[in-house]
């Protein structure tokens, strides 16, 4: 067990160092790796959808909602997630960064949705995935794979991305992290939130 812990810590450190090196390295390498990161993320989600649909078939689970109820229920959820993702991406692009950890913004983004949650883009993705599960009528996707996706992302953020952000952005990020919730927004005005 100790050997696994040592190997896990070593691998985690290597991943943090690799992400830091790429994020602070040449623009050419960052631009080259950005589509790779985006393709990986989309492929991961696609794999989850396909696995969920197969699990639904294997377990002979009924469709969550029949048409048109699946559309009626999913559209408001999708329209909550999509604008949140778009708004978050816009704030990254404004400071010449991308949502892909290989090519992040060069400075801390604490404006727009980031004033209320540290990971609003992922919050939007989680909402979007739940809505997609309802739209395609997959019980497994909505209630098993979407929560699993959330858990995996929280683990990755805590283990890799947040330590890299602390290393790259320093005290400014640590103060932001202490004041700002991870996913669930704090809707009080940012200037009044921590009095």
N, C-alpha and C positions, 0 to 999 in steps of 0.2 A: 504494500500500500504506500509506503514511504517513497519507493522508487517511482510509482505512478505520479505522486504529488510533485516530486522533483522534476520529472519529465514534463508535467503539465505546466509548472512554473517556468521552466526553461523555454518551452514552446510559446507560452504567453509573452514572455519577455522578448523573444525573437520577433513575434508578430508585432508587438508594440514598436520595437526598434525599426522594423521594416516599414511600417506605416509612417512613422515619424520621418524616416530617411526619404521616403518617396514624397511625402507631403511638404517637406522643406527642400527637396531636391530640384532638379532642373524642370523647367516648364515643359520641355519636350517629353520627358518621361511621364510626367503627370498627365499630359494630354494623350499620350499613348495608352496609359492604363485606365483612363476614365471610361472609355467604352467597354473595356474588359470588366470593370466593376459593375457597370450598368447592366451588361449582358448577364453577368453572374446573378445579380439581384432578380432580374426578370425570369431567368431560368429557374431559380430557386422557387419563386412563386408559382411558375407554370408546373413544376414538379409537384408542388403541394396540391394544386388543383387536380392534376391527373391522379395522384395517389388517393385523394379524397373521393373522387368519382369511382375509382376502383374499389375502395373500401365500402362505399355505399352499395355497389353491386354485390360484393362478396358477402356483406351482412344483410343484403336484401332490404335495405332501409328505404322507406317510401320517400318520395320527393317532399321537401318541406312544405311548400305551398304550390298549388296548381296555378296555372295562368288564369286570369291576369293578376291574381293576388300577389304572386312573387314579384311582378313588376311594380305594382302599387306600393308594396312594402320596401322594395330595394331602392327605388329611385331616390327617395328622400335621403336615405343613408349614403348612397353613392354621391349625391350632390352635397353632402356634408363633408365627406372625405376628400373629394377631388379639389375643391377650392382651397382647402387647408393645405394640401400638398402643393398646389400651384403657388399660393401665397408664400409658403415656406421657401420654395425653390427660388422665387423672385428675389427674396431677401438675400439668398446666397449669391445669385447672379449679380446683384447690384454691387457687391464688393469683390467681384471677379473670382468667385469660387463655384464649385458644383456640389451637388448632394453626395457625390461619390467620395468616400474617405481618402482616396488617392489624390484627389485634387480639391481639397477643401478651401474655404475662404481663408485669405491670409491673416485675418484678424477675427476676433470674437464677434459673432452676430447676435445681438441682444435686442433687435428691433422687430417690429411687426409681431408675428406669433411667437417669436423667440423671447419676447419680453414676458410672456406668460407661461411658457413651457420650454424645456431644453430640447425636446425632440418632437416638435409639432408635425414635422414631415412624416415621421413614423406614426404618430397618433392618427394622422390622416390616412396613412396606408393601412393601419389596423381597421379603421372604420370602413375604408373602401373594401378590404378583403371580407369583412363580415357582410357588407352589402352584396358583394359578389357571390358569396355563399348562398344568400337568400335568393338572388337573381337566378342562379343556376339550379337552385333547389336542393343543394347538397347539405344534408345534416352534418356529415363528416367535415366538410370544409368550413361551415359556419361555426360549429361548436367543438371541433377537435383540432383541425389543422390551423385555423386562425389563432386560437389560444396558444397552440404549440409555436406558431410563428412569433407571437408576442414574447413568449418565454425565451426562445432562442435569441431574439433581438435584444431583450433585456440583458441576458447573459453576455452577449457579444459586446454590448455597450459598456457594461460594468467591467468586463475583463480586459477589453482591448481599446475601444475608442476613447472612453473617458480618461484612462491613464495616458493615452497618447495626447489628448487635448491638454491635459494638465502639464505634460512635458513640453508641449509646443507653445502653449499660451500662458502658462505659469499661473501666478497668483490671481490675475484677472479672471481666468476660467474657474479657479477654485472658489472665488467669491461668488461668481455667477451660479455655479453649481449648488452652493449652499443656500442661495436665495430663491432659486427657481426650480419648481417641480419638474420631474423627468418627463411625464407624459400628460397628466391631467392638469389642464390650465388653471392657473389662479387668476380669476377674472377681475380681482381688485386692481385698481390702477397701479402700475409698476412702482411709481414713486411713493405710494402710500403703503405698499404691501409689507414692508419690513420695519415699520415704526414700532 
